Amino acid sequence: MKIVSIEQFRPRKRCQLVKITTDEGIVGWGETTLEGKLDSSWAAVKEIAAYLVGLDPLRIEHHWQHIYRGAFYRGGPVLLTALSGIEQALWDITGKYFSAPVYRLLGGATRDRIKVYAWWSIYEDEDAARRELEVFLGQGYRAFKAEPDGKWHAYETPKRIDEFVRKAYLMREWCGNDVDLSFDFHGKMTPALAVTLCNEIAAMSPQFVEEPVPQENIEALLEVTRKVQVPIATGERLFTRWGFREVIEKQAAAFLQPDLSHAGGILETKKIAANAETYYMHIAPHCAIGPVAFAACLQLDACIPNFLIQERGDLCLGDGLLKRDWIVKDGYLELSDAPGLGIEIDEEAVKKTYEGDFEIDTWFYNEDNSVADW
């Protein structure tokens, strides 16, 4: 079996897909969405395609090593996003070739269903948020994540901090104590401010606080972890097992959140999870893009023993791109026996290119027109 073509599609604002076709008619899909940098990952896929066309799609590890190690400049979000999506598509082909879901090829299922959480926040409109919560609870969700609204500075007034804390405890009051509730600081805080906020909300027992500080400095993250009373999570902007190595070895977080469309793909993330397992860290994969990336996450979630919970972004359940959308029941998704990634793409929907504006990175400014962290 040989690869005969590699095509790309952009059907949604936050969804860019790659399709790999073989000479036996087996097709694989992957997701190469790089938020805010779609053209960059598109170009990287084209470069990788020049190597892959004509080769055996089943040699996944060999191709990964060639693409990653064969380049003088390794890693980074652009290359790794392109490589991750292509790797997902190769696994999709492999699963279909052997008539098995990917998780079965990677050791088999360690669970029968996958726990997921949804984004839910009261930081803009409390009345609307209360109504939204009732909808989510009615759909069976038992876990949510929110983020503090707007920009955050190196120092914030007691009024700003108190308002965040008030709303955090109000969310807990509305949800009850049998619901998982987490907070994503999005790397907006300094270590000192992150410590203050984390300890202020510790009594309401959040499941975790995500990315309390920017991702570049592991020592700063470790400082927060050592000084707070809540579990810390990080990893959506780290790549490959080498990018996670220091976080794991220094035990700078309780939970890791690799993104399977950025960190290196399915098998690479399984290796990250295995490294984390030796330090008793659990995995909560990040996924805020499309349904193919989400399907790849579910394959990993099924076969690793140290899985915690799966993020579910707005597009993840299908958004008209799948012939059959994912359905959350009692806060879980049932494990699929379908081959490959376990999904069927609606190709007519995928071929309709999104024509709206795409995200840009430089939209967040402070009051004095200096750049603020996203």
Phi, psi and omega in degrees: 000136182230152174281129180250337179202152175228117183243159179231150181219151180225077187275344182221166181300322182242044182207112177234126189241153175238138179239124178249126182247139180252167180287352175262005178084000177279133184242139176237147181239144174218170181241130183238031180289118172246102188308122180083352184224044187297319181294328180293312180291330176299314180295322180295323177298318179300319180294318179292324181301327180299331176278319192281326185300129182098354183257168180285120183288345183280349180271063190295310182298318179298315180295320179300314181297319179298312184292320183279307185276339181283350179267136178297318176263113185260157168073197182088159186295326184290305180298315185291329177293315177298314180296319181298314181295320178294319178298319176301316180295323178294322176293324177298317176297314183298316178298319179291324179297320181263006179055048182213147172295154183301320183299331179289329178284344182254023175117351178093170185286140171256359179204165183258345178208160188245121177282135182232157173233156180246157172283131177206131185215147176250013189280358176244312185217105185293321181295314178296324181294323179296319178294319180296322179300317180298324177294313180299314180296324177295332177276356176101000181292137177233019180207137183218159175224140179229166174226148175301141184283152169067199182275150174231141185252176179298328175231138175234148182291156175305326180298315181294317180295316181298324180292319176299314182295318179303315182289326177299314180289330176294320176300316178297319179299316181292318184286323188091171186274000179258017180241137175283133181224123183234165181226132181254110179278352172058028178066023185271347192259155164280161179304318182296316180291321179298318178298316179301310183294316181300315182288334176291328183258004184300325185292342178266009171052063173295149177297317174196163168247124187262140177040064180295332180227165177304156193277350189288333190243103183292328179297323177294320177296317180297323177301317178295312183304320183286340187253358184246166184251017179234154177294139179254139178236149177197166171137351184292341179246028173247152188228135177064170180295333179289324177292333180267348188305310185293321178300317182290311185295325179272358182051050184278356178208158176273324184232143179250144185232059177296146176258119186292349175261004178228327190281348180133000177104191187291306184292321179298320179290328174297324177293321176300315180298321179294320176298317181295326182300327181292343176251013178062030174269144179254162187248128176232082189304138176279138174201106181236023183241239191256181187288336178287317175301319180296318179298322177296318178301316183297325177296318177292313181307323184293330193247002177256141182285335185258037174283139178253297184195155184247129174289143178232104178283179186298324184266352195298325187283352176148305178053039177080002182264348179250152176288335177218113182288155172291144180235123178274130179228122181055033178083007184229161167247132178289144179292133181266144174264001182295147185290161179067226179282355175083018182229158171240121181280136170275096188294330177296320178291319182294327183283352177275103186291133176294129185251359183280188179286147176257164182294149171237162186267342192254045184258355188252109181234151174281175182297334180266011178074017170273156184286135176254155176295139180302000000 
